[in-house]
Amino acid sequence: MTEASGLHGRLDGRRALVTGSSQGIGLAIAKALSNGGASVCINAPAPDAAFDLACREAGAAIGIAADLTGPDEVERLVAAVTKALGGLDILILNAALQEKQPWSGFDRMSIYRQLEINLAANYRLIQAFVPAMAERGFGRLIAIGSIQQVREHPEMLFYAASKAALESMVRNIARQVAGRGVTCNILAPGAIATARNREALADAIYRDAVLARIPAGRFGTPEDCADVALFLASDAARYVTGTTLFVDGGMHL
């Protein structure tokens, strides 16, 4: 789908930021929001060819390259979005770092990088934009979680932990702003056929093992996630908050 249909799917006049949106799930969400009528800011760590293409494909109102591993870069992103769009109505926290190591051997910098992007940077963005949403009486915070919140990968301990912490943070904030027109939800993908997963899923043995754990019998697509994000961003989801929606074909069951 991803094409907005009917009143509830329209986002005309809304302003959105999708972090980590030069490819995969983030790009699909940015396209869906743009097709729904929103003015969308595309974000990626660096201004490369993929970033330029994503901006064109999504019909982005603005593209801002910012590496969210640094607090200064987060502040620069906030300032640029505010200047370009005048504020935000929809904040999609999609940027994430996933590093694989045995749990007994994680090095300090790997821990820092994953917690900085997956948790700290997201918190700073929430701090920057959600209070103003509450003051205006409308806002949508959608954090992209992971199936690993409930089915942890043995070599991604800190990625899984950071996603579980992000879920807790969003639920906490949801309770505090629910009466002010702001909804806060988590969209948790399962095994999605993206460029990041292409190499792993090219291994037939691994691919078949993962597929066997998905009751729906297929891998998800970025568009499967984008359709749910569009729903959560729309007026149709005005009474949905503090919820984790698994987009995983039943993999969490």
C-alpha positions as CSV (number, residue, x, y, z in Angstrom):
1,M,0.0,0.0,0.0
2,T,1.7,3.1,1.4
3,E,-0.6,5.3,-0.6
4,A,-2.7,7.4,1.8
5,S,-6.4,6.7,1.2
6,G,-9.4,8.5,2.8
7,L,-9.5,11.2,5.4
8,H,-7.7,9.2,8.1
9,G,-4.6,8.5,5.9
10,R,-4.0,12.2,5.0
11,L,-1.3,14.2,6.7
12,D,-1.8,17.5,4.9
13,G,-0.1,20.3,6.7
14,R,1.9,18.0,9.0
15,R,5.6,18.3,9.4
16,A,7.7,15.2,9.9
17,L,11.3,14.1,10.6
18,V,12.4,10.5,9.9
19,T,15.9,9.8,11.1
20,G,18.0,7.3,9.3
21,S,15.8,7.5,6.2
22,S,18.2,7.2,3.2
23,Q,17.2,3.5,2.8
24,G,15.2,0.6,4.0
25,I,12.4,1.1,6.5
26,G,13.2,4.7,7.1
27,L,13.0,5.6,3.4
28,A,9.7,3.7,3.0
29,I,8.2,5.5,6.0
30,A,9.4,8.9,4.6
31,K,7.8,8.1,1.2
32,A,4.5,7.1,2.9
33,L,4.3,10.2,5.0
34,S,5.2,12.4,2.0
35,N,2.5,10.6,-0.1
36,G,0.1,11.3,2.7
37,G,0.7,15.0,2.3
38,A,3.3,15.7,5.0
39,S,6.3,17.9,4.6
40,V,9.1,15.4,5.4
41,C,12.7,15.9,6.5
42,I,15.1,13.1,5.3
43,N,18.1,12.4,7.6
44,A,21.2,10.3,7.1
45,P,24.7,10.3,8.6
46,A,26.4,11.6,5.4
47,P,25.5,13.5,2.2
48,D,26.2,10.7,-0.3
49,A,24.6,9.6,-3.5
50,A,22.1,7.4,-1.6
51,F,21.1,10.3,0.5
52,D,20.5,12.5,-2.5
53,L,18.4,9.8,-4.2
54,A,16.3,9.2,-1.1
55,C,15.5,12.9,-0.9
56,R,14.3,12.8,-4.5
57,E,12.4,9.6,-4.2
58,A,10.6,10.7,-1.0
59,G,9.8,14.2,-2.3
60,A,11.5,15.5,0.8
61,A,10.9,19.1,1.9
62,I,14.5,19.1,3.2
63,G,17.4,16.7,3.6
64,I,19.8,17.1,6.5
65,A,22.9,15.0,6.9
66,A,23.8,14.6,10.5
67,D,25.6,11.8,12.3
68,L,23.6,11.1,15.5
69,T,26.6,9.6,17.4
70,G,27.5,13.2,18.5
71,P,25.3,15.5,20.7
72,D,26.4,18.5,18.6
73,E,25.1,16.8,15.5
74,V,21.8,16.2,17.1
75,E,21.5,19.8,18.1
76,R,22.4,20.8,14.5
77,L,19.7,18.6,13.2
78,V,17.2,20.0,15.5
79,A,18.1,23.6,14.6
80,A,18.0,22.8,10.8
81,V,14.6,21.1,11.0
82,T,13.2,23.9,13.1
83,K,14.4,26.6,10.7
84,A,13.2,24.7,7.6
85,L,9.8,23.5,8.9
86,G,9.1,25.8,11.8
87,G,8.7,22.8,14.1
88,L,7.5,19.2,14.0
89,D,4.2,17.3,14.3
90,I,5.5,13.8,13.6
91,L,8.8,12.5,14.9
92,I,10.0,9.1,13.6
93,L,13.0,7.7,15.5
94,N,14.4,5.2,13.0
95,A,18.1,5.7,13.0
96,A,19.9,2.8,14.8
97,L,23.2,1.0,15.0
98,Q,23.4,-2.7,15.1
99,E,26.8,-4.4,15.9
100,K,27.3,-8.1,16.3
101,Q,29.8,-9.6,18.9
102,P,29.7,-12.4,21.4
103,W,28.2,-11.0,24.6
104,S,31.4,-11.8,26.6
105,G,33.5,-9.7,24.2
106,F,31.8,-6.4,23.5
107,D,34.3,-3.6,23.4
108,R,33.7,-0.3,25.1
109,M,33.4,1.8,22.0
110,S,30.8,-0.6,20.5
111,I,28.7,-0.3,23.6
112,Y,29.0,3.5,23.5
113,R,28.1,3.8,19.8
114,Q,25.0,1.7,20.1
115,L,23.7,3.3,23.2
116,E,24.5,6.8,21.9
117,I,22.5,6.4,18.6
118,N,19.8,4.0,19.7
119,L,19.0,5.6,23.0
120,A,20.7,8.9,23.9
121,A,20.2,10.6,20.5
122,N,16.6,9.6,20.5
123,Y,16.1,11.0,24.0
124,R,17.6,14.4,22.9
125,L,15.3,14.5,19.9
126,I,12.3,13.8,22.0
127,Q,13.4,16.5,24.4
128,A,13.7,18.9,21.5
129,F,10.4,18.3,19.8
130,V,7.8,16.6,22.0
131,P,7.2,19.4,24.6
132,A,6.2,21.8,21.8
133,M,3.9,19.2,20.3
134,A,2.2,19.0,23.7
135,E,1.8,22.8,23.9
136,R,0.2,22.8,20.5
137,G,-2.1,19.9,21.4
138,F,-1.0,17.6,18.6
139,G,1.9,15.3,18.0
140,R,3.0,11.8,17.0
141,L,6.1,10.2,18.3
142,I,6.9,6.8,16.7
143,A,10.0,4.9,17.7
144,I,11.2,2.0,15.6
145,G,11.9,-0.8,18.0
146,S,12.8,-4.4,17.1
147,I,11.6,-8.0,17.5
148,Q,14.8,-8.2,19.7
149,Q,12.8,-6.5,22.5
150,V,11.3,-10.0,23.1
151,R,13.5,-12.4,21.0
152,E,17.1,-11.3,21.6
153,H,19.9,-12.3,19.2
154,P,22.8,-13.9,21.1
155,E,25.4,-11.7,19.4
156,M,23.4,-8.4,19.6
157,L,23.1,-8.0,23.4
158,F,23.5,-4.2,23.5
159,Y,21.3,-3.6,20.4
160,A,18.5,-5.6,22.0
161,A,19.0,-3.9,25.4
162,S,19.0,-0.5,23.8
163,K,15.7,-1.2,21.9
164,A,14.1,-2.5,25.1
165,A,15.2,0.7,26.9
166,L,13.8,2.8,24.1
167,E,10.5,1.1,24.4
168,S,10.5,1.8,28.2
169,M,11.3,5.5,27.6
170,V,8.6,6.0,25.0
171,R,6.0,4.3,27.2
172,N,7.0,6.5,30.1
173,I,6.6,9.7,28.0
174,A,3.4,8.4,26.5
175,R,1.7,8.4,29.9
176,Q,2.8,12.0,30.6
177,V,1.6,13.6,27.4
178,A,-1.4,11.5,26.5
179,G,-3.8,14.2,27.8
180,R,-2.3,16.8,25.5
181,G,-2.9,15.4,22.1
182,V,0.4,13.6,21.7
183,T,0.6,9.9,21.1
184,C,3.8,7.9,21.6
185,N,4.1,4.4,20.2
186,I,6.7,1.8,19.2
187,L,6.7,0.0,15.8
188,A,8.8,-3.1,16.2
189,P,9.8,-4.8,12.9
190,G,10.7,-8.5,12.7
191,A,12.8,-10.0,9.9
192,I,12.5,-7.4,7.2
193,A,14.1,-7.8,3.7
194,T,16.3,-4.7,3.7
195,A,19.8,-3.9,2.4
196,R,21.1,-4.2,5.9
197,N,19.9,-7.8,6.1
198,R,20.7,-8.8,2.5
199,E,24.1,-10.4,3.3
200,A,22.8,-12.4,6.3
201,L,19.7,-13.6,4.4
202,A,21.9,-14.7,1.4
203,D,23.0,-17.6,3.6
204,A,20.4,-20.2,2.7
205,I,20.7,-22.1,5.9
206,Y,20.3,-19.0,8.1
207,R,17.5,-17.7,5.8
208,D,15.5,-20.9,6.2
209,A,16.0,-21.0,9.9
210,V,14.7,-17.5,10.3
211,L,11.8,-18.1,8.0
212,A,10.8,-21.1,10.0
213,R,10.2,-18.8,13.0
214,I,7.8,-16.6,11.1
215,P,4.2,-17.9,11.3
216,A,3.2,-15.7,8.3
217,G,5.7,-17.7,6.2
218,R,7.5,-14.7,4.6
219,F,9.9,-12.0,5.3
220,G,8.5,-8.5,5.8
221,T,9.1,-5.6,3.5
222,P,9.9,-1.9,4.3
223,E,6.4,-1.1,3.0
224,D,4.8,-3.4,5.6
225,C,6.4,-1.1,8.2
226,A,5.6,2.1,6.4
227,D,1.8,1.3,6.2
228,V,1.8,0.9,10.0
229,A,3.8,4.1,10.6
230,L,1.3,6.0,8.3
231,F,-1.6,4.7,10.5
232,L,0.1,5.7,13.7
233,A,0.9,9.1,12.4
234,S,-2.7,9.7,11.2
235,D,-5.8,10.8,13.0
236,A,-7.0,7.2,12.8
237,A,-4.6,6.4,15.6
238,R,-5.6,9.3,17.9
239,Y,-6.6,6.9,20.7
240,V,-3.5,4.6,20.4
241,T,-0.6,5.4,22.7
242,G,2.0,3.7,24.8
243,T,1.6,0.6,22.5
244,T,4.2,-1.6,20.8
245,L,3.0,-2.8,17.4
246,F,5.0,-5.8,16.1
247,V,5.3,-5.8,12.3
248,D,6.8,-9.3,12.2
249,G,4.3,-11.8,10.7
250,G,3.8,-13.3,14.2
251,M,7.5,-13.8,14.9
252,H,7.2,-12.6,18.5
253,L,4.6,-15.2,19.4
